[in-house]
């Protein structure tokens, strides 16, 4: 079950995303998008990766993340929906 399960409007909340690489080739990029009603306040850097933010999508480049490995990427997200 995800934690937190509830995000209050107007409060910036930090979310961690554990991203697995299930493909046989190394992964060197990952993007996470938020739906309408959410705003990314910050994309945290992850060791060996650079983060960029473009509207509702954050992209990390770097790694590479080996086959069957997992990396955690962190976002600060604000709920803007009423």
N, C-alpha and C positions, 0 to 999 in steps of 0.2 A: 504494500500500500504506500502511495507517495506521501512524503512529509515535506511541507505541511499539506494538509488536506483542504485548507481554507485560506484564501488570500484576501485580506480586507482591502477595500478601495482606498487609495491614497496613501498606502503604506508600502515602502520599498521592501521587498522580500528577496533574500538570496536563495537561489535554487541551484542544486548540483545535479548534473546530468552525467551518469556513468554510460559512456559510449563504447560498445564493443566493436572490434573489427572481426567480423565473421567471414570476410573474404580471404582467399588464399594470398593475395598480394598485399604488401604494406599500404597503410592508409596515411595520406599526408594532408588531408583537409576534412573538416566537418563544419556543417552549417546547422544552426538552430534558429527557427523562426517562431515568433509568438503570434497568436491570432488577434483580430480586432478586439479592442477593449483592454489590451495589455501594451506596455511600453518597456523596452529594454533600457534600463538606466545605466548599466555598465556591464561589459563583458570582461571578466577577470582574465589576466594572463595565466597560462598554464606552462609549467617548465618545459622548454623546448618547442613551444608553440607561440605564435603571435596572433593576437585577437584583433578583429576589425568589426565595426558596427555600421550597418547601412539600413536605417529605418527600423523595420521589425525583424531584421535578420542579423545574427552575429555569425561570423566565420572565423575559424581558427585554421592556420596553416603551419605546418612544421612536422614534428614527429621524426621519423615516421612511426606509426603504430603498427606493431607486428601482428600477424595472423593470430587470432584467438586471445589477443590482449585487450585490456580495457583501460581507458583514460577518463578522468573526470574533468568536466568543463563546467564553469560556474558563471551564472548570470544574476545580476540584480534586476528584478522585474517589478514594475509598478502597475497596479490594476487601475485603469482609467475608466472602466465601464461603471455606470451607476449601479 
